[in-house]
C-alpha cells in the first residue's frame, strides 16, 4: 500500500469511529464502579488465601501435636 492509501484508510477509520462512538462508549461512572468491584474481589481473594494458609498451618500443627501424643502414649 502507498502512503496515500494508508492515509485514506486511516481517515475513513477515524470517521467511522467518530460516527459509531456511542456503540462502544463506556460510561465513566460505570467503569469506575467496575474497578471498585474488581478491587473488592481482589481484596476478598487475598483474605481468603490468608485464611486458607492460616487454617492449613494450624491443622498441621494440631496434627503434629496429636501424632506426638499418640507416639508418646505407645511407649
Secondary structure, 3 states (H helix, E strand, C coil): CCHHHHHHHHHHHHHHHHHCHHHCCCCHHHHHHHHHHHHHHHHHHHHHHHHHHHHHHHHHHHHHHHHHHHHHHCC
